[in-house]
Amino acid sequence: MTSVDNVVEVNITKQSSFVKEKSFNIPLILGFNSLPVFTTDNPVLTFSEPSELLDTKIGFKSTDKEYLIAQNIYAQSPSISQFMVGKRCVSSINSDPTKSVYKINDDLELINKANNSWYALFLADFDEEKDLLLAAKWIEASKNKIASFRTTNRDILDATKLTDISNKLSNIGFNRSMLTYHTTANEFPDAAILGKYLSKKAGTYCLAHKGLESISAQSLIEKEFKSLQAANCNVYTDILGVNSYQDGRVLHKTTNFIDNTIAEDYLKSELQSRIFGALKSEDGKISFDDDGLEIIATQIKSVLSQFEKDKIILKNWDVNVPKLNEISKIDRPKRELKNVKFNAVLNGAIQKVVINGTLSQ
């Protein structure tokens, strides 16, 4: 029997209206290594648990920082479900990483070109003076990633010394990078704290006063702790006999917190995903008329309503989509809807309480 395909050929391509949303729970651990599994074309690999790094096909040792950082992350509960490890480039002329002709921003560019689905940067190997400023600048320019660094420099504990890396970076101002002071060898609270909370829904948590597994508290006197906060540097320390992380600040003199940055990134991603999904999935088209304008407004309101429900933003937000007669005659033929606006306030978190009381007898 002759196939009907010879007369009526039907080719069906299965499509989905699903719009891939940005992930906010995948960190990148970046360090130097000479393992052959990492290549110039593929300098980054994805893993689901630390033990995979020790596989003979991968080649890390249990003493390598990449493995130790992953262990610190996965010791937390809850924890992330996957992470990436990237290789920093080393000059082919000299294998000494400190004499590398590559800079860390070059490393990040190569990593990002190979796979840009990671969100938070943790450094296994770095030089404070050579790497942290360049890394912070690259992260800030990305507009969609964050970084968590660490330092062992005790100068940060002295408020009279303002040349430490935390003060230097804070004076420039970075809203996407934070720094943690920690001197205990082979412990990485900078990665552990974010590894723990990136597993949660963005915008629904803060990092202050949280405990960490397998991390030692740093012993500080009061003036040292205040010096750290003045430099916008974080620390895992003891308060009232309880070890806790203090307190999620970013490297900026105008105090901001990394959870705010994550919440803003999440809101941007949700709005982009929702609007693009509407443009892609609507039957025919979204008409440039009152009905079409209402569709766009509805998508934005839906996102903001969910953010209010999750206590990421406060109540009384508003959305303003221009009326049809307010749209430029230049923009309409170009099919561009401009001047869509919303106003909302981040909910934030209470991290410090000041009580003034009067006691009478």
PAFIVO-919934 format. One record per residue: residue number from 1; residue in one letter; x negated, y, z negated of N, C-alpha, C in turn. Coordinates in steps of 0.05 Angstrom, whole numbers. Layout:
   nr  rest     nxx     nyy     nzz    caxx    cayy    cazz     cxx     cyy     czz
  NUM     A       X       Y       Z       X       Y       Z       X       Y       Z
...
% end
This chain:
   nr  rest     nxx     nyy     nzz    caxx    cayy    cazz     cxx     cyy     czz
    1     M     -17     -24       0       0       0       0     -18      25       0
    2     T     -12      43      17     -27      68      19     -19      87      -4
    3     S     -39      98     -16     -34     116     -39     -20     141     -30
    4     V      -2     150     -47      12     175     -42      -7     199     -44
    5     D     -30     195     -56     -50     217     -58     -58     226     -30
    6     N     -55     209     -10     -62     217      17     -43     237      28
    7     V     -19     239      16       1     258      26       5     281       6
    8     V       7     274     -19      10     294     -40     -12     290     -61
    9     E     -32     307     -60     -54     305     -79     -49     325    -101
   10     V     -49     315    -126     -45     331    -149     -69     330    -167
   11     N     -81     352    -172    -104     354    -191     -95     371    -215
   12     I     -97     360    -238     -89     374    -262    -113     379    -280
   13     T    -117     404    -287    -138     411    -305    -125     418    -332
   14     K    -133     404    -352    -122     409    -379    -134     433    -391
   15     Q    -117     453    -398    -126     477    -410    -114     480    -437
   16     S    -128     496    -454    -118     501    -480    -118     531    -485
   17     S     -98     541    -498     -97     569    -505    -112     576    -530
   18     F    -125     555    -542    -140     560    -566    -164     578    -561
   19     V    -167     598    -578    -190     616    -577    -209     609    -599
   20     K    -233     603    -592    -253     595    -613    -259     619    -631
   21     E    -256     615    -657    -262     636    -676    -290     634    -686
   22     K    -301     657    -694    -329     657    -704    -331     642    -730
   23     S    -352     627    -734    -356     613    -759    -372     631    -779
   24     F    -363     631    -804    -376     647    -824    -389     629    -845
   25     N    -393     604    -839    -404     586    -860    -427     569    -850
   26     I    -441     578    -829    -464     564    -819    -489     580    -823
   27     P    -507     572    -841    -532     586    -844    -555     576    -826
   28     L    -574     593    -822    -598     585    -807    -622     587    -827
   29     I    -636     565    -830    -661     564    -845    -684     566    -826
   30     L    -700     587    -828    -721     593    -808    -748     592    -820
   31     G    -766     575    -808    -793     573    -819    -812     563    -797
   32     F    -838     562    -805    -859     551    -787    -860     521    -789
   33     N    -862     507    -767    -868     478    -767    -880     471    -740
   34     S    -893     448    -739    -905     438    -715    -892     412    -705
   35     L    -867     408    -712    -853     383    -706    -845     383    -676
   36     P    -851     361    -662    -846     360    -633    -816     361    -626
   37     V    -798     355    -645    -770     355    -639    -760     383    -633
   38     F    -775     403    -643    -769     431    -637    -785     440    -613
   39     T    -771     450    -593    -785     457    -568    -780     487    -562
   40     T    -794     497    -542    -790     525    -534    -761     529    -524
   41     D    -751     510    -510    -724     512    -500    -703     506    -521
   42     N    -710     491    -541    -692     484    -563    -705     487    -590
   43     P    -708     513    -599    -722     518    -624    -704     516    -649
   44     V    -680     506    -646    -661     505    -669    -644     480    -667
   45     L    -641     466    -690    -625     441    -691    -603     444    -713
   46     T    -582     429    -710    -560     430    -729    -559     404    -745
   47     F    -554     407    -772    -553     383    -790    -528     385    -807
   48     S    -520     362    -818    -497     361    -835    -504     355    -864
   49     E    -529     346    -869    -538     342    -897    -568     342    -898
   50     P    -580     350    -921    -609     353    -923    -625     328    -916
   51     S    -615     305    -922    -630     280    -917    -636     276    -888
   52     E    -620     288    -870    -625     285    -842    -652     297    -834
   53     L    -661     317    -849    -687     329    -843    -710     310    -846
   54     L    -706     290    -864    -728     271    -870    -728     247    -850
   55     D    -709     246    -833    -709     225    -812    -735     226    -796
   56     T    -746     203    -791    -772     202    -777    -770     215    -749
   57     K    -746     216    -737    -743     228    -711    -745     259    -713
   58     I    -740     269    -738    -741     298    -743    -769     305    -754
   59     G    -776     293    -776    -804     295    -785    -810     313    -809
   60     F    -790     326    -822    -796     342    -845    -803     324    -869
   61     K    -818     336    -888    -826     321    -912    -809     333    -935
   62     S    -808     317    -957    -792     326    -980    -803     350    -994
   63     T    -828     357    -987    -841     381    -999    -838     406    -982
   64     D    -827     403    -958    -824     426    -940    -802     444    -950
   65     K    -806     470    -946    -787     490    -956    -760     487    -942
   66     E    -760     480    -917    -734     477    -903    -717     456    -917
   67     Y    -729     434    -925    -715     413    -939    -707     422    -967
   68     L    -725     436    -981    -719     445   -1008    -696     465   -1009
   69     I    -696     483    -989    -675     503    -987    -648     489    -982
   70     A    -648     470    -964    -624     455    -958    -614     440    -983
   71     Q    -633     429    -998    -626     415   -1023    -613     433   -1043
   72     N    -624     457   -1046    -613     477   -1064    -585     485   -1056
   73     I    -580     487   -1030    -554     494   -1020    -534     472   -1026
   74     Y    -541     448   -1020    -523     425   -1022    -520     415   -1051
   75     A    -536     426   -1069    -532     420   -1098    -509     435   -1109
   76     Q    -499     455   -1095    -477     471   -1104    -450     458   -1098
   77     S    -430     465   -1113    -403     454   -1108    -383     477   -1111
   78     P    -368     482   -1089    -368     469   -1064    -393     477   -1048
   79     S    -397     465   -1025    -419     471   -1008    -411     471    -979
   80     I    -429     480    -962    -423     481    -933    -424     453    -921
   81     S    -413     451    -897    -412     425    -883    -434     421    -863
   82     Q    -447     443    -854    -469     441    -835    -488     465    -837
   83     F    -512     461    -828    -532     483    -828    -551     479    -804
   84     M    -565     500    -798    -584     499    -776    -613     503    -787
   85     V    -632     492    -773    -660     496    -780    -673     506    -754
   86     G    -687     528    -756    -701     540    -733    -731     541    -737
   87     K    -745     540    -715    -774     540    -715    -784     568    -708
   88     R    -802     579    -724    -815     604    -718    -838     598    -699
   89     C    -843     616    -680    -865     612    -661    -892     619    -673
   90     V    -912     603    -665    -939     608    -674    -956     611    -649
   91     S    -976     628    -649    -993     632    -626   -1007     606    -619
   92     S   -1008     600    -593   -1021     576    -584   -1051     578    -587
   93     I   -1061     603    -591   -1089     607    -594   -1098     602    -622
   94     N   -1081     610    -641   -1088     607    -669   -1065     596    -684
   95     S   -1068     574    -698   -1046     561    -712   -1039     573    -739
   96     D   -1055     593    -747   -1050     606    -773   -1026     624    -770
   97     P   -1004     618    -784    -979     634    -781    -983     664    -786
   98     T   -1001     671    -805   -1005     699    -811   -1018     715    -789
   99     K   -1030     700    -769   -1043     713    -747   -1027     709    -721
  100     S   -1002     701    -724    -986     696    -701    -982     721    -684
  101     V    -981     717    -658    -975     740    -640    -945     745    -639
  102     Y    -929     727    -650    -901     730    -649    -891     745    -675
  103     K    -871     762    -672    -859     775    -695    -833     761    -700
  104     I    -823     765    -725    -799     750    -733    -774     759    -716
  105     N    -773     783    -707    -751     791    -690    -752     777    -663
  106     D    -776     770    -653    -779     754    -629    -768     726    -634
  107     D    -775     715    -658    -765     688    -665    -735     688    -665
  108     L    -723     708    -677    -694     710    -679    -681     712    -652
  109     E    -693     727    -634    -683     729    -607    -683     702    -593
  110     L    -704     687    -596    -706     661    -583    -686     641    -595
  111     I    -683     642    -621    -664     625    -635    -636     631    -625
  112     N    -630     657    -625    -603     666    -617    -596     659    -588
  113     K    -616     660    -571    -612     653    -543    -605     624    -540
  114     A    -618     607    -557    -613     578    -556    -586     571    -568
  115     N    -580     584    -591    -555     577    -605    -548     600    -624
  116     N    -527     615    -619    -521     638    -635    -497     634    -653
  117     S    -490     609    -659    -466     603    -675    -471     605    -705
  118     W    -496     610    -714    -502     613    -742    -494     641    -751
  119     Y    -491     644    -778    -482     670    -789    -501     682    -809
  120     A    -512     665    -828    -529     675    -849    -558     665    -846
  121     L    -576     683    -848    -605     677    -845    -618     673    -872
  122     F    -632     650    -875    -649     645    -899    -677     639    -888
  123     L    -698     650    -901    -725     647    -891    -740     627    -908
  124     A    -752     607    -895    -769     588    -908    -797     599    -911
  125     D    -807     611    -889    -835     622    -889    -833     651    -879
  126     F    -846     668    -894    -846     697    -886    -867     712    -902
  127     D    -875     735    -892    -892     754    -905    -875     778    -912
  128     E    -874     786    -937    -856     808    -945    -860     833    -928
  129     E    -885     842    -926    -890     867    -912    -887     865    -882
  130     K    -894     842    -870    -893     840    -841    -866     831    -831
  131     D    -851     816    -846    -827     803    -836    -801     815    -845
  132     L    -798     822    -870    -772     829    -881    -760     854    -868
  133     L    -775     874    -863    -764     898    -850    -755     892    -822
  134     L    -771     877    -806    -764     870    -779    -739     852    -779
  135     A    -738     833    -797    -715     815    -798    -689     831    -806
  136     A    -692     849    -826    -668     864    -834    -658     882    -812
  137     K    -677     894    -797    -669     911    -774    -655     895    -753
  138     W    -665     871    -747    -653     854    -727    -625     845    -735
  139     I    -622     838    -761    -596     829    -771    -576     852    -770
  140     E    -585     876    -778    -567     900    -778    -558     906    -749
  141     A    -576     904    -730    -569     910    -702    -551     889    -691
  142     S    -551     865    -702    -534     844    -691    -504     851    -694
  143     K    -497     865    -716    -470     873    -722    -451     849    -727
  144     N    -462     825    -729    -445     802    -734    -459     780    -750
  145     K    -482     786    -762    -496     766    -779    -505     779    -805
  146     I    -512     762    -824    -523     772    -850    -548     757    -856
  147     A    -563     767    -876    -588     754    -885    -590     756    -915
  148     S    -603     736    -927    -608     735    -955    -638     728    -959
  149     F    -653     747    -969    -682     744    -973    -689     741   -1002
  150     R    -714     735   -1008    -723     732   -1036    -750     746   -1039
  151     T    -757     752   -1064    -783     764   -1070    -793     755   -1097
  152     T    -820     753   -1099    -832     747   -1125    -847     770   -1136
  153     N    -845     793   -1124    -861     817   -1131    -851     829   -1157
  154     R    -866     828   -1178    -858     838   -1204    -857     868   -1206
  155     D    -867     882   -1186    -865     911   -1186    -836     921   -1187
  156     I    -818     904   -1177    -790     912   -1177    -780     915   -1206
  157     L    -792     902   -1225    -784     903   -1253    -792     929   -1266
  158     D    -808     945   -1253    -818     970   -1265    -806     993   -1250
  159     A    -788    1008   -1264    -774    1030   -1251    -791    1053   -1243
  160     T    -816    1054   -1253    -835    1075   -1245    -849    1069   -1219
  161     K    -847    1044   -1210    -860    1036   -1185    -839    1033   -1164
  162     L    -839    1050   -1144    -818    1051   -1124    -828    1042   -1096
  163     T    -851    1028   -1095    -862    1020   -1069    -857     990   -1063
  164     D    -842     977   -1080    -836     949   -1075    -818     946   -1051
  165     I    -815     921   -1041    -800     916   -1017    -771     923   -1020
  166     S    -759     919   -1044    -731     925   -1047    -725     954   -1045
  167     N    -741     971   -1058    -738    1000   -1056    -743    1010   -1028
  168     K    -764     998   -1015    -770    1006    -988    -746    1001    -969
  169     L    -735     978    -970    -713     971    -952    -688     986    -960
  170     S    -683     990    -986    -659    1004    -994    -660    1033    -986
  171     N    -683    1045    -986    -686    1072    -978    -679    1076    -948
  172     I    -684    1056    -932    -676    1056    -904    -646    1051    -902
  173     G    -636    1031    -917    -608    1025    -919    -599    1003    -900
  174     F    -593     979    -911    -583     957    -896    -558     945    -909
  175     N    -536     944    -894    -511     933    -905    -508     903    -899
  176     R    -526     891    -884    -524     863    -876    -545     845    -889
  177     S    -562     856    -906    -583     840    -918    -584     845    -948
  178     M    -589     823    -963    -593     826    -991    -618     812   -1000
  179     L    -628     819   -1023    -654     809   -1033    -650     799   -1062
  180     T    -663     776   -1068    -662     765   -1095    -690     761   -1107
  181     Y    -694     771   -1131    -719     767   -1145    -719     740   -1159
  182     H    -739     724   -1153    -741     697   -1165    -770     688   -1164
  183     T    -781     680   -1187    -810     673   -1187    -814     643   -1191
  184     T    -793     627   -1197    -796     599   -1201    -801     585   -1174
  185     A    -824     570   -1173    -831     557   -1148    -811     537   -1138
  186     N    -808     536   -1112    -790     516   -1099    -761     517   -1108
  187     E    -752     541   -1115    -724     546   -1120    -715     570   -1103
  188     F    -691     568   -1093    -682     588   -1073    -653     597   -1078
  189     P    -650     614   -1099    -624     624   -1105    -612     642   -1083
  190     D    -630     654   -1067    -622     671   -1045    -605     655   -1025
  191     A    -612     629   -1021    -597     612   -1003    -574     598   -1018
  192     A    -580     589   -1042    -560     574   -1057    -534     589   -1062
  193     I    -536     615   -1069    -512     630   -1075    -494     633   -1051
  194     L    -506     639   -1028    -489     642   -1004    -481     614    -993
  195     G    -498     595    -995    -491     568    -987    -467     558   -1002
  196     K    -464     566   -1027    -441     558   -1043    -416     572   -1035
  197     Y    -417     598   -1030    -393     613   -1025    -385     617    -996
  198     L    -404     611    -978    -397     612    -949    -377     589    -943
  199     S    -376     570    -960    -357     548    -956    -328     557    -960
  200     K    -324     579    -974    -298     590    -979    -289     609    -957
  201     K    -264     615    -957    -253     633    -937    -265     661    -941
  202     A    -275     672    -919    -288     699    -921    -269     719    -933
  203     G    -280     736    -950    -264     758    -962    -249     751    -987
  204     T    -250     725    -996    -235     717   -1019    -252     712   -1044
  205     Y    -277     720   -1043    -296     715   -1066    -315     739   -1069
  206     C    -328     739   -1092    -351     757   -1096    -373     739   -1109
  207     L    -398     748   -1107    -420     731   -1117    -428     736   -1146
  208     A    -418     758   -1157    -426     766   -1184    -418     747   -1205
  209     H    -436     742   -1224    -431     726   -1249    -426     696   -1243
  210     K    -435     687   -1220    -430     659   -1213    -455     641   -1221
  211     G    -449     617   -1230    -470     598   -1237    -480     582   -1213
  212     L    -504     573   -1215    -516     557   -1193    -529     532   -1205
  213     E    -527     510   -1190    -539     485   -1198    -568     484   -1188
  214     S    -586     472   -1204    -614     467   -1197    -630     493   -1193
  215     I    -621     515   -1206    -635     541   -1205    -640     550   -1233
  216     S    -665     558   -1238    -673     568   -1265    -667     598   -1268
  217     A    -657     605   -1291    -652     633   -1297    -679     648   -1302
  218     Q    -681     672   -1292    -704     689   -1296    -701     704   -1322
  219     S    -722     703   -1339    -722     716   -1365    -729     745   -1361
  220     L    -710     763   -1368    -714     792   -1364    -707     807   -1390
  221     I    -720     829   -1394    -712     847   -1415    -693     868   -1402
  222     E    -679     883   -1419    -658     901   -1408    -668     921   -1387
  223     K    -691     933   -1392    -701     953   -1374    -709     941   -1347
  224     E    -718     916   -1348    -725     902   -1323    -701     896   -1306
  225     F    -679     888   -1320    -654     883   -1305    -644     908   -1293
  226     K    -644     930   -1307    -635     956   -1297    -652     965   -1274
  227     S    -678     960   -1275    -696     967   -1253    -689     952   -1228
  228     L    -682     926   -1231    -674     910   -1208    -649     921   -1195
  229     Q    -629     928   -1212    -605     939   -1201    -609     966   -1188
  230     A    -626     982   -1199    -632    1008   -1187    -645    1005   -1160
  231     A    -659     983   -1156    -672     978   -1130    -654     961   -1112
  232     N    -629     957   -1120    -610     941   -1105    -620     912   -1100
  233     C    -633     901   -1120    -644     874   -1118    -627     856   -1137
  234     N    -622     832   -1127    -606     813   -1143    -624     794   -1159
  235     V    -612     780   -1178    -628     761   -1194    -609     741   -1207
  236     Y    -620     717   -1212    -606     696   -1227    -617     697   -1255
  237     T    -601     705   -1275    -611     709   -1302    -591     700   -1323
  238     D    -598     704   -1348    -582     696   -1370    -568     720   -1382
  239     I    -541     718   -1384    -525     738   -1397    -507     724   -1418
  240     L    -511     732   -1443    -496     719   -1465    -499     689   -1465
  241     G    -523     679   -1458    -528     651   -1459    -518     636   -1435
  242     V    -507     650   -1415    -496     638   -1391    -513     646   -1367
  243     N    -523     627   -1352    -538     633   -1328    -519     642   -1306
  244     S    -525     664   -1293    -507     674   -1272    -521     692   -1253
  245     Y    -510     693   -1229    -522     710   -1207    -512     738   -1210
  246     Q    -531     757   -1208    -525     785   -1210    -537     800   -1186
  247     D    -522     813   -1168    -493     809   -1167    -482     813   -1139
  248     G    -499     806   -1119    -490     807   -1091    -493     833   -1077
  249     R    -511     850   -1087    -515     877   -1074    -530     874   -1048
  250     V    -525     892   -1030    -540     893   -1005    -562     914   -1009
  251     L    -581     915    -990    -604     933    -992    -596     961    -982
  252     H    -582     976    -999    -572    1002    -992    -569    1019   -1017
  253     K    -579    1043   -1017    -578    1060   -1040    -549    1067   -1048
  254     T    -531    1069   -1028    -503    1072   -1035    -492    1044   -1038
  255     T    -488    1037   -1064    -482    1009   -1071    -460     997   -1054
  256     N    -466     975   -1042    -446     959   -1028    -453     930   -1034
  257     F    -434     912   -1028    -437     884   -1035    -434     867   -1010
  258     I    -449     845   -1009    -449     829    -985    -421     816    -979
  259     D    -405     812   -1000    -379     801    -994    -361     820    -979
  260     N    -366     846    -983    -351     866    -967    -359     865    -938
  261     T    -385     862    -933    -394     859    -905    -382     835    -892
  262     I    -382     812    -906    -370     787    -896    -341     791    -890
  263     A    -326     804    -908    -298     809    -904    -293     826    -880
  264     E    -309     847    -875    -306     864    -852    -311     848    -826
  265     D    -332     831    -827    -338     814    -803    -314     796    -797
  266     Y    -303     785    -818    -280     766    -815    -256     780    -803
  267     L    -250     805    -813    -228     820    -802    -232     826    -773
  268     K    -256     835    -766    -262     841    -738    -258     816    -720
  269     S    -268     793    -730    -266     768    -715    -237     760    -711
  270     E    -221     762    -732    -193     754    -731    -177     771    -712
  271     L    -182     797    -712    -169     816    -694    -176     810    -665
  272     Q    -202     806    -660    -211     799    -633    -199     773    -623
  273     S    -199     753    -640    -188     727    -633    -158     728    -627
  274     R    -144     743    -645    -115     744    -642    -107     759    -617
  275     I    -120     782    -612    -113     798    -588    -120     784    -563
  276     F    -145     772    -562    -153     758    -538    -135     734    -533
  277     G    -127     721    -555    -109     698    -552     -82     706    -539
  278     A     -72     730    -547     -47     740    -536     -51     747    -506
  279     L     -73     760    -500     -78     767    -472     -81     742    -454
  280     K     -92     721    -466     -98     697    -451     -73     679    -448
  281     S     -57     677    -469     -36     657    -470      -8     666    -462
  282     E      -3     692    -462      23     701    -454      30     693    -426
  283     D      55     685    -422      64     677    -395      63     702    -377
  284     G      50     699    -354      49     721    -335      29     742    -343
  285     K      38     761    -360      21     782    -368      33     797    -392
  286     I      17     812    -405      28     831    -425      32     857    -410
  287     S      57     864    -406      64     887    -390      55     913    -403
  288     F      48     932    -387      40     958    -397      65     975    -401
  289     D      82     966    -420     107     980    -426     112     978    -456
  290     D     135     986    -465     140     986    -494     139     957    -505
  291     D     149     938    -489     148     910    -499     119     901    -502
  292     G     102     908    -483      74     900    -484      59     913    -508
  293     L      65     938    -512      53     953    -535      62     940    -561
  294     E      87     931    -562      96     918    -587      83     892    -592
  295     I      76     877    -570      62     852    -573      35     856    -586
  296     I      20     877    -577      -6     883    -588      -3     891    -617
  297     A      16     908    -623      20     917    -651      27     894    -669
  298     T      43     875    -659      51     852    -675      27     835    -682
  299     Q       9     831    -663     -15     815    -669     -32     827    -691
  300     I     -36     853    -690     -52     867    -710     -38     865    -737
  301     K     -12     870    -738       3     870    -763       2     842    -775
  302     S       3     821    -758       2     794    -768     -25     788    -782
  303     V     -47     797    -771     -73     794    -783     -74     808    -810
  304     L     -66     834    -810     -68     850    -834     -50     839    -856
  305     S     -27     828    -849      -8     816    -868     -21     792    -882
  306     Q     -36     776    -866     -49     753    -878     -72     761    -896
  307     F     -86     782    -888    -108     793    -904     -98     804    -930
  308     E     -75     817    -930     -62     827    -954     -54     803    -972
  309     K     -43     783    -960     -34     759    -975     -58     745    -989
  310     D     -81     745    -975    -105     733    -986    -121     751   -1004
  311     K    -110     775   -1009    -122     795   -1027    -149     805   -1017
  312     I    -152     806    -991    -176     817    -979    -173     847    -975
  313     I    -149     856    -968    -143     884    -967    -119     891    -985
  314     L    -117     916    -992     -95     925   -1009     -70     929    -993
  315     K     -48     932   -1007     -22     938    -995     -22     966    -982
  316     N      -1     972    -968       4     999    -956     -16    1005    -933
  317     W     -24     985    -918     -39     989    -894     -20     998    -872
  318     D     -30    1009    -851     -12    1016    -829     -26    1013    -802
  319     V     -10    1009    -781     -20    1005    -754      -7    1026    -736
  320     N     -23    1038    -719     -13    1058    -701     -21    1052    -672
  321     V      -1    1044    -656      -5    1039    -627       8    1062    -612
  322     P      -6    1075    -594       5    1098    -580      30    1092    -565
  323     K      48    1111    -564      72    1108    -548      65    1110    -518
  324     L      83    1099    -502      77    1098    -473      71    1126    -461
  325     N      86    1146    -470      82    1173    -459      57    1187    -470
  326     E      43    1174    -489      19    1185    -500      -6    1173    -487
  327     I      -2    1154    -470     -25    1140    -457     -35    1155    -433
  328     S     -61    1159    -431     -73    1174    -409     -66    1162    -382
  329     K     -61    1179    -363     -56    1171    -335     -81    1159    -322
  330     I    -104    1164    -335    -129    1152    -325    -132    1124    -335
  331     D    -125    1119    -360    -128    1093    -373    -109    1072    -362
  332     R     -84    1081    -357     -64    1062    -349     -70    1047    -323
  333     P     -79    1061    -302     -87    1046    -277    -111    1028    -282
  334     K    -128    1035    -301    -151    1018    -308    -143     994    -326
  335     R    -117     994    -334    -106     973    -352    -120     972    -379
  336     E    -127     995    -389    -140     998    -415    -122    1011    -435
  337     L    -117     998    -458    -101    1009    -479    -121    1019    -501
  338     K    -122    1045    -504    -141    1057    -523    -126    1070    -546
  339     N    -141    1079    -566    -130    1094    -589    -111    1077    -605
  340     V    -115    1051    -605    -100    1034    -624    -115    1035    -651
  341     K    -100    1042    -672    -113    1047    -698     -99    1032    -720
  342     F    -115    1026    -741    -103    1016    -766    -118    1028    -789
  343     N    -105    1030    -812    -117    1039    -837    -112    1018    -858
  344     A    -134    1009    -870    -132     990    -892    -155     994    -911
  345     V    -151     985    -936    -171     988    -957    -179     961    -967
  346     L    -205     955    -967    -215     929    -978    -207     927   -1007
  347     N    -199     903   -1015    -190     898   -1042    -214     899   -1062
  348     G    -237     889   -1053    -261     889   -1070    -257     871   -1094
  349     A    -273     876   -1115    -272     859   -1139    -281     875   -1163
  350     I    -272     867   -1187    -281     879   -1212    -306     863   -1220
  351     Q    -329     877   -1222    -354     864   -1231    -365     876   -1257
  352     K    -355     900   -1264    -365     912   -1289    -341     926   -1302
  353     V    -340     924   -1328    -318     936   -1344    -330     955   -1364
  354     V    -321     980   -1366    -329    1000   -1386    -306    1005   -1404
  355     I    -310    1001   -1430    -289    1004   -1450    -296    1026   -1469
  356     N    -278    1045   -1472    -282    1066   -1492    -260    1063   -1513
  357     G    -268    1058   -1537    -248    1053   -1559    -253    1070   -1583
  358     T    -233    1072   -1599    -234    1086   -1625    -226    1067   -1647
  359     L    -242    1064   -1666    -237    1046   -1688    -234    1062   -1714
  360     S    -211    1061   -1727    -206    1076   -1751    -202    1057   -1775
  361     Q    -206    1069   -1799    -203    1052   -1823    -184    1067   -1842
% end
